[in-house]
């Protein structure tokens, strides 16, 4: 795995940690946005109701 040193540099281990932290923050932000959309948007609530209404949707 020496190719990563050429791409990122000598601090590949530190860069990997930073990339991981940034990706986790993005994932958490998208999850929170999704929950807010479902809770406060009429279309979001409708989509959740439709999904739970059909048992086949839950099993797939």
PDB file of N, CA, C and O in Angstrom:
ATOM      1  N   UNK A   1       0.813  -1.188   0.000  1.00  0.00           N
ATOM      2  CA  UNK A   1       0.000   0.000   0.000  1.00  0.00           C
ATOM      3  C   UNK A   1       0.860   1.256   0.000  1.00  0.00           C
ATOM      4  O   UNK A   1       0.486   2.262   0.603  1.00  0.00           O
ATOM      5  N   UNK A   2       1.965   1.211  -0.644  1.00  0.00           N
ATOM      6  CA  UNK A   2       2.824   2.389  -0.696  1.00  0.00           C
ATOM      7  C   UNK A   2       2.275   3.445  -1.645  1.00  0.00           C
ATOM      8  O   UNK A   2       2.708   4.595  -1.582  1.00  0.00           O
ATOM      9  N   UNK A   3       1.333   3.096  -2.523  1.00  0.00           N
ATOM     10  CA  UNK A   3       0.785   4.074  -3.460  1.00  0.00           C
ATOM     11  C   UNK A   3       0.041   5.187  -2.740  1.00  0.00           C
ATOM     12  O   UNK A   3      -0.016   6.313  -3.235  1.00  0.00           O
ATOM     13  N   UNK A   4      -0.522   4.891  -1.593  1.00  0.00           N
ATOM     14  CA  UNK A   4      -1.271   5.903  -0.855  1.00  0.00           C
ATOM     15  C   UNK A   4      -0.348   7.017  -0.367  1.00  0.00           C
ATOM     16  O   UNK A   4      -0.780   8.161  -0.223  1.00  0.00           O
ATOM     17  N   UNK A   5       0.904   6.695  -0.114  1.00  0.00           N
ATOM     18  CA  UNK A   5       1.870   7.711   0.305  1.00  0.00           C
ATOM     19  C   UNK A   5       2.072   8.724  -0.810  1.00  0.00           C
ATOM     20  O   UNK A   5       2.245   9.914  -0.547  1.00  0.00           O
ATOM     21  N   UNK A   6       2.052   8.260  -2.047  1.00  0.00           N
ATOM     22  CA  UNK A   6       2.211   9.177  -3.177  1.00  0.00           C
ATOM     23  C   UNK A   6       0.976  10.059  -3.366  1.00  0.00           C
ATOM     24  O   UNK A   6       1.091  11.200  -3.813  1.00  0.00           O
ATOM     25  N   UNK A   7      -0.190   9.541  -3.033  1.00  0.00           N
ATOM     26  CA  UNK A   7      -1.429  10.295  -3.213  1.00  0.00           C
ATOM     27  C   UNK A   7      -1.643  11.280  -2.070  1.00  0.00           C
ATOM     28  O   UNK A   7      -1.923  12.453  -2.316  1.00  0.00           O
ATOM     29  N   UNK A   8      -1.518  10.827  -0.836  1.00  0.00           N
ATOM     30  CA  UNK A   8      -1.830  11.656   0.332  1.00  0.00           C
ATOM     31  C   UNK A   8      -0.583  12.272   0.949  1.00  0.00           C
ATOM     32  O   UNK A   8      -0.639  13.386   1.471  1.00  0.00           O
ATOM     33  N   UNK A   9       0.509  11.587   0.898  1.00  0.00           N
ATOM     34  CA  UNK A   9       1.733  12.079   1.510  1.00  0.00           C
ATOM     35  C   UNK A   9       2.139  11.184   2.670  1.00  0.00           C
ATOM     36  O   UNK A   9       1.594  10.095   2.853  1.00  0.00           O
ATOM     37  N   UNK A  10       3.091  11.652   3.439  1.00  0.00           N
ATOM     38  CA  UNK A  10       3.615  10.856   4.543  1.00  0.00           C
ATOM     39  C   UNK A  10       2.631  10.731   5.700  1.00  0.00           C
ATOM     40  O   UNK A  10       2.757   9.808   6.505  1.00  0.00           O
ATOM     41  N   UNK A  11       1.667  11.619   5.808  1.00  0.00           N
ATOM     42  CA  UNK A  11       0.699  11.590   6.904  1.00  0.00           C
ATOM     43  C   UNK A  11      -0.576  10.870   6.485  1.00  0.00           C
ATOM     44  O   UNK A  11      -1.677  11.345   6.764  1.00  0.00           O
ATOM     45  N   UNK A  12      -0.435   9.747   5.830  1.00  0.00           N
ATOM     46  CA  UNK A  12      -1.608   9.011   5.329  1.00  0.00           C
ATOM     47  C   UNK A  12      -2.500   8.559   6.476  1.00  0.00           C
ATOM     48  O   UNK A  12      -3.723   8.580   6.342  1.00  0.00           O
ATOM     49  N   UNK A  13      -1.926   8.157   7.584  1.00  0.00           N
ATOM     50  CA  UNK A  13      -2.723   7.685   8.716  1.00  0.00           C
ATOM     51  C   UNK A  13      -3.556   8.826   9.294  1.00  0.00           C
ATOM     52  O   UNK A  13      -4.728   8.632   9.619  1.00  0.00           O
ATOM     53  N   UNK A  14      -2.970   9.999   9.423  1.00  0.00           N
ATOM     54  CA  UNK A  14      -3.690  11.163   9.939  1.00  0.00           C
ATOM     55  C   UNK A  14      -4.771  11.605   8.946  1.00  0.00           C
ATOM     56  O   UNK A  14      -5.877  11.958   9.355  1.00  0.00           O
ATOM     57  N   UNK A  15      -4.463  11.588   7.665  1.00  0.00           N
ATOM     58  CA  UNK A  15      -5.443  11.977   6.642  1.00  0.00           C
ATOM     59  C   UNK A  15      -6.624  11.015   6.640  1.00  0.00           C
ATOM     60  O   UNK A  15      -7.766  11.433   6.450  1.00  0.00           O
ATOM     61  N   UNK A  16      -6.357   9.741   6.849  1.00  0.00           N
ATOM     62  CA  UNK A  16      -7.435   8.757   6.899  1.00  0.00           C
ATOM     63  C   UNK A  16      -8.385   9.066   8.047  1.00  0.00           C
ATOM     64  O   UNK A  16      -9.601   8.944   7.893  1.00  0.00           O
ATOM     65  N   UNK A  17      -7.855   9.458   9.177  1.00  0.00           N
ATOM     66  CA  UNK A  17      -8.680   9.814  10.332  1.00  0.00           C
ATOM     67  C   UNK A  17      -9.526  11.046  10.074  1.00  0.00           C
ATOM     68  O   UNK A  17     -10.693  11.094  10.464  1.00  0.00           O
ATOM     69  N   UNK A  18      -8.941  12.048   9.416  1.00  0.00           N
ATOM     70  CA  UNK A  18      -9.682  13.277   9.098  1.00  0.00           C
ATOM     71  C   UNK A  18     -10.798  12.968   8.116  1.00  0.00           C
ATOM     72  O   UNK A  18     -11.924  13.433   8.292  1.00  0.00           O
ATOM     73  N   UNK A  19     -10.503  12.192   7.088  1.00  0.00           N
ATOM     74  CA  UNK A  19     -11.522  11.813   6.102  1.00  0.00           C
ATOM     75  C   UNK A  19     -12.646  11.047   6.787  1.00  0.00           C
ATOM     76  O   UNK A  19     -13.817  11.264   6.476  1.00  0.00           O
ATOM     77  N   UNK A  20     -12.313  10.167   7.703  1.00  0.00           N
ATOM     78  CA  UNK A  20     -13.313   9.370   8.421  1.00  0.00           C
ATOM     79  C   UNK A  20     -14.214  10.277   9.268  1.00  0.00           C
ATOM     80  O   UNK A  20     -15.432  10.099   9.289  1.00  0.00           O
ATOM     81  N   UNK A  21     -13.620  11.238   9.955  1.00  0.00           N
ATOM     82  CA  UNK A  21     -14.404  12.159  10.785  1.00  0.00           C
ATOM     83  C   UNK A  21     -15.329  13.034   9.944  1.00  0.00           C
ATOM     84  O   UNK A  21     -16.486  13.246  10.306  1.00  0.00           O
ATOM     85  N   UNK A  22     -14.825  13.538   8.831  1.00  0.00           N
ATOM     86  CA  UNK A  22     -15.652  14.368   7.947  1.00  0.00           C
ATOM     87  C   UNK A  22     -16.815  13.551   7.396  1.00  0.00           C
ATOM     88  O   UNK A  22     -17.948  14.030   7.354  1.00  0.00           O
ATOM     89  N   UNK A  23     -16.537  12.320   6.976  1.00  0.00           N
ATOM     90  CA  UNK A  23     -17.597  11.459   6.450  1.00  0.00           C
ATOM     91  C   UNK A  23     -18.639  11.160   7.519  1.00  0.00           C
ATOM     92  O   UNK A  23     -19.828  11.092   7.208  1.00  0.00           O
ATOM     93  N   UNK A  24     -18.226  10.982   8.764  1.00  0.00           N
ATOM     94  CA  UNK A  24     -19.194  10.704   9.827  1.00  0.00           C
ATOM     95  C   UNK A  24     -20.065  11.924  10.111  1.00  0.00           C
ATOM     96  O   UNK A  24     -21.258  11.781  10.378  1.00  0.00           O
ATOM     97  N   UNK A  25     -19.486  13.116  10.055  1.00  0.00           N
ATOM     98  CA  UNK A  25     -20.270  14.338  10.255  1.00  0.00           C
ATOM     99  C   UNK A  25     -21.291  14.506   9.135  1.00  0.00           C
ATOM    100  O   UNK A  25     -22.433  14.889   9.390  1.00  0.00           O
ATOM    101  N   UNK A  26     -20.889  14.221   7.899  1.00  0.00           N
ATOM    102  CA  UNK A  26     -21.817  14.311   6.765  1.00  0.00           C
ATOM    103  C   UNK A  26     -22.949  13.306   6.936  1.00  0.00           C
ATOM    104  O   UNK A  26     -24.110  13.642   6.705  1.00  0.00           O
ATOM    105  N   UNK A  27     -22.629  12.081   7.336  1.00  0.00           N
ATOM    106  CA  UNK A  27     -23.647  11.052   7.526  1.00  0.00           C
ATOM    107  C   UNK A  27     -24.642  11.450   8.621  1.00  0.00           C
ATOM    108  O   UNK A  27     -25.850  11.279   8.451  1.00  0.00           O
ATOM    109  N   UNK A  28     -24.150  11.971   9.723  1.00  0.00           N
ATOM    110  CA  UNK A  28     -25.028  12.409  10.809  1.00  0.00           C
ATOM    111  C   UNK A  28     -25.902  13.576  10.358  1.00  0.00           C
ATOM    112  O   UNK A  28     -27.090  13.612  10.676  1.00  0.00           O
ATOM    113  N   UNK A  29     -25.330  14.531   9.620  1.00  0.00           N
ATOM    114  CA  UNK A  29     -26.099  15.683   9.146  1.00  0.00           C
ATOM    115  C   UNK A  29     -27.212  15.248   8.199  1.00  0.00           C
ATOM    116  O   UNK A  29     -28.329  15.758   8.290  1.00  0.00           O
ATOM    117  N   UNK A  30     -26.932  14.323   7.299  1.00  0.00           N
ATOM    118  CA  UNK A  30     -27.946  13.836   6.373  1.00  0.00           C
ATOM    119  C   UNK A  30     -29.036  13.080   7.130  1.00  0.00           C
ATOM    120  O   UNK A  30     -30.214  13.190   6.790  1.00  0.00           O
ATOM    121  N   UNK A  31     -28.660  12.323   8.139  1.00  0.00           N
ATOM    122  CA  UNK A  31     -29.654  11.599   8.940  1.00  0.00           C
ATOM    123  C   UNK A  31     -30.574  12.552   9.687  1.00  0.00           C
ATOM    124  O   UNK A  31     -31.786  12.341   9.726  1.00  0.00           O
ATOM    125  N   UNK A  32     -30.011  13.594  10.277  1.00  0.00           N
ATOM    126  CA  UNK A  32     -30.815  14.583  10.992  1.00  0.00           C
ATOM    127  C   UNK A  32     -31.747  15.304  10.023  1.00  0.00           C
ATOM    128  O   UNK A  32     -32.920  15.516  10.334  1.00  0.00           O
ATOM    129  N   UNK A  33     -31.234  15.685   8.845  1.00  0.00           N
ATOM    130  CA  UNK A  33     -32.069  16.322   7.833  1.00  0.00           C
ATOM    131  C   UNK A  33     -33.235  15.418   7.454  1.00  0.00           C
ATOM    132  O   UNK A  33     -34.370  15.877   7.320  1.00  0.00           O
ATOM    133  N   UNK A  34     -32.949  14.133   7.282  1.00  0.00           N
ATOM    134  CA  UNK A  34     -33.984  13.177   6.900  1.00  0.00           C
ATOM    135  C   UNK A  34     -35.066  13.086   7.986  1.00  0.00           C
ATOM    136  O   UNK A  34     -36.256  13.081   7.670  1.00  0.00           O
ATOM    137  N   UNK A  35     -34.669  13.017   9.232  1.00  0.00           N
ATOM    138  CA  UNK A  35     -35.642  12.963  10.326  1.00  0.00           C
ATOM    139  C   UNK A  35     -36.483  14.234  10.404  1.00  0.00           C
ATOM    140  O   UNK A  35     -37.690  14.167  10.638  1.00  0.00           O
ATOM    141  N   UNK A  36     -35.852  15.387  10.209  1.00  0.00           N
ATOM    142  CA  UNK A  36     -36.592  16.651  10.214  1.00  0.00           C
ATOM    143  C   UNK A  36     -37.568  16.697   9.048  1.00  0.00           C
ATOM    144  O   UNK A  36     -38.699  17.158   9.207  1.00  0.00           O
ATOM    145  N   UNK A  37     -37.145  16.225   7.878  1.00  0.00           N
ATOM    146  CA  UNK A  37     -38.016  16.198   6.706  1.00  0.00           C
ATOM    147  C   UNK A  37     -39.246  15.334   6.972  1.00  0.00           C
ATOM    148  O   UNK A  37     -40.370  15.718   6.650  1.00  0.00           O
ATOM    149  N   UNK A  38     -39.018  14.168   7.560  1.00  0.00           N
ATOM    150  CA  UNK A  38     -40.129  13.260   7.857  1.00  0.00           C
ATOM    151  C   UNK A  38     -41.066  13.866   8.908  1.00  0.00           C
ATOM    152  O   UNK A  38     -42.285  13.724   8.807  1.00  0.00           O
ATOM    153  N   UNK A  39     -40.513  14.527   9.896  1.00  0.00           N
ATOM    154  CA  UNK A  39     -41.325  15.049  10.997  1.00  0.00           C
ATOM    155  C   UNK A  39     -42.119  16.297  10.621  1.00  0.00           C
ATOM    156  O   UNK A  39     -43.256  16.456  11.065  1.00  0.00           O
ATOM    157  N   UNK A  40     -41.547  17.177   9.817  1.00  0.00           N
ATOM    158  CA  UNK A  40     -42.166  18.483   9.596  1.00  0.00           C
ATOM    159  C   UNK A  40     -42.709  18.719   8.187  1.00  0.00           C
ATOM    160  O   UNK A  40     -43.313  19.760   7.931  1.00  0.00           O
ATOM    161  N   UNK A  41     -42.509  17.787   7.284  1.00  0.00           N
ATOM    162  CA  UNK A  41     -42.982  17.957   5.918  1.00  0.00           C
ATOM    163  C   UNK A  41     -44.158  17.018   5.679  1.00  0.00           C
ATOM    164  O   UNK A  41     -44.090  15.834   6.007  1.00  0.00           O
ATOM    165  N   UNK A  42     -45.229  17.546   5.112  1.00  0.00           N
ATOM    166  CA  UNK A  42     -46.424  16.732   4.888  1.00  0.00           C
ATOM    167  C   UNK A  42     -46.122  15.558   3.960  1.00  0.00           C
ATOM    168  O   UNK A  42     -46.596  14.447   4.196  1.00  0.00           O
ATOM    169  N   UNK A  43     -45.340  15.795   2.908  1.00  0.00           N
ATOM    170  CA  UNK A  43     -45.010  14.717   1.977  1.00  0.00           C
ATOM    171  C   UNK A  43     -44.171  13.638   2.671  1.00  0.00           C
ATOM    172  O   UNK A  43     -44.344  12.451   2.395  1.00  0.00           O
ATOM    173  N   UNK A  44     -43.276  14.038   3.559  1.00  0.00           N
ATOM    174  CA  UNK A  44     -42.465  13.070   4.297  1.00  0.00           C
ATOM    175  C   UNK A  44     -43.311  12.178   5.187  1.00  0.00           C
ATOM    176  O   UNK A  44     -43.118  10.963   5.226  1.00  0.00           O
ATOM    177  N   UNK A  45     -44.254  12.789   5.904  1.00  0.00           N
ATOM    178  CA  UNK A  45     -45.150  12.000   6.761  1.00  0.00           C
ATOM    179  C   UNK A  45     -46.009  11.055   5.930  1.00  0.00           C
ATOM    180  O   UNK A  45     -46.265   9.922   6.337  1.00  0.00           O
ATOM    181  N   UNK A  46     -46.450  11.520   4.771  1.00  0.00           N
ATOM    182  CA  UNK A  46     -47.254  10.669   3.895  1.00  0.00           C
ATOM    183  C   UNK A  46     -46.450   9.466   3.416  1.00  0.00           C
ATOM    184  O   UNK A  46     -46.958   8.345   3.391  1.00  0.00           O
ATOM    185  N   UNK A  47     -45.206   9.695   3.040  1.00  0.00           N
ATOM    186  CA  UNK A  47     -44.359   8.590   2.578  1.00  0.00           C
ATOM    187  C   UNK A  47     -44.133   7.551   3.679  1.00  0.00           C
ATOM    188  O   UNK A  47     -44.114   6.350   3.408  1.00  0.00           O
ATOM    189  N   UNK A  48     -43.963   8.010   4.908  1.00  0.00           N
ATOM    190  CA  UNK A  48     -43.777   7.084   6.026  1.00  0.00           C
ATOM    191  C   UNK A  48     -45.059   6.290   6.267  1.00  0.00           C
ATOM    192  O   UNK A  48     -45.013   5.078   6.476  1.00  0.00           O
ATOM    193  N   UNK A  49     -46.200   6.975   6.237  1.00  0.00           N
ATOM    194  CA  UNK A  49     -47.485   6.284   6.438  1.00  0.00           C
ATOM    195  C   UNK A  49     -47.707   5.220   5.366  1.00  0.00           C
ATOM    196  O   UNK A  49     -48.117   4.101   5.677  1.00  0.00           O
ATOM    197  N   UNK A  50     -47.439   5.560   4.118  1.00  0.00           N
ATOM    198  CA  UNK A  50     -47.616   4.602   3.028  1.00  0.00           C
ATOM    199  C   UNK A  50     -46.689   3.404   3.213  1.00  0.00           C
ATOM    200  O   UNK A  50     -47.091   2.263   2.986  1.00  0.00           O
ATOM    201  N   UNK A  51     -45.460   3.663   3.622  1.00  0.00           N
ATOM    202  CA  UNK A  51     -44.491   2.576   3.807  1.00  0.00           C
ATOM    203  C   UNK A  51     -44.922   1.610   4.901  1.00  0.00           C
ATOM    204  O   UNK A  51     -44.807   0.395   4.740  1.00  0.00           O
ATOM    205  N   UNK A  52     -45.418   2.145   6.013  1.00  0.00           N
ATOM    206  CA  UNK A  52     -45.808   1.278   7.113  1.00  0.00           C
ATOM    207  C   UNK A  52     -47.179   0.629   6.895  1.00  0.00           C
ATOM    208  O   UNK A  52     -47.500  -0.384   7.517  1.00  0.00           O
ATOM    209  N   UNK A  53     -47.966   1.210   6.026  1.00  0.00           N
ATOM    210  CA  UNK A  53     -49.287   0.654   5.758  1.00  0.00           C
ATOM    211  C   UNK A  53     -49.177  -0.698   5.031  1.00  0.00           C
ATOM    212  O   UNK A  53     -49.968  -1.610   5.274  1.00  0.00           O
ATOM    213  N   UNK A  54     -48.219  -0.803   4.170  1.00  0.00           N
ATOM    214  CA  UNK A  54     -48.071  -2.035   3.385  1.00  0.00           C
ATOM    215  C   UNK A  54     -47.033  -2.933   4.055  1.00  0.00           C
ATOM    216  O   UNK A  54     -45.857  -2.575   4.122  1.00  0.00           O
ATOM    217  N   UNK A  55     -47.449  -4.069   4.539  1.00  0.00           N
ATOM    218  CA  UNK A  55     -46.525  -4.982   5.212  1.00  0.00           C
ATOM    219  C   UNK A  55     -45.488  -5.535   4.256  1.00  0.00           C
ATOM    220  O   UNK A  55     -44.374  -5.857   4.669  1.00  0.00           O
ATOM    221  N   UNK A  56     -45.831  -5.647   3.006  1.00  0.00           N
ATOM    222  CA  UNK A  56     -44.883  -6.153   2.016  1.00  0.00           C
ATOM    223  C   UNK A  56     -43.695  -5.214   1.880  1.00  0.00           C
ATOM    224  O   UNK A  56     -42.581  -5.670   1.622  1.00  0.00           O
ATOM    225  N   UNK A  57     -43.904  -3.921   2.045  1.00  0.00           N
ATOM    226  CA  UNK A  57     -42.820  -2.946   1.960  1.00  0.00           C
ATOM    227  C   UNK A  57     -41.840  -3.154   3.098  1.00  0.00           C
ATOM    228  O   UNK A  57     -40.630  -3.029   2.905  1.00  0.00           O
ATOM    229  N   UNK A  58     -42.338  -3.467   4.269  1.00  0.00           N
ATOM    230  CA  UNK A  58     -41.457  -3.677   5.414  1.00  0.00           C
ATOM    231  C   UNK A  58     -40.630  -4.952   5.263  1.00  0.00           C
ATOM    232  O   UNK A  58     -39.501  -5.016   5.748  1.00  0.00           O
ATOM    233  N   UNK A  59     -41.169  -5.945   4.611  1.00  0.00           N
ATOM    234  CA  UNK A  59     -40.470  -7.220   4.477  1.00  0.00           C
ATOM    235  C   UNK A  59     -39.421  -7.194   3.365  1.00  0.00           C
ATOM    236  O   UNK A  59     -38.522  -8.034   3.346  1.00  0.00           O
ATOM    237  N   UNK A  60     -39.526  -6.257   2.458  1.00  0.00           N
ATOM    238  CA  UNK A  60     -38.566  -6.195   1.339  1.00  0.00           C
ATOM    239  C   UNK A  60     -37.335  -5.481   1.701  1.00  0.00           C
ATOM    240  O   UNK A  60     -36.435  -5.344   0.874  1.00  0.00           O
TER     241      UNK A  60
END
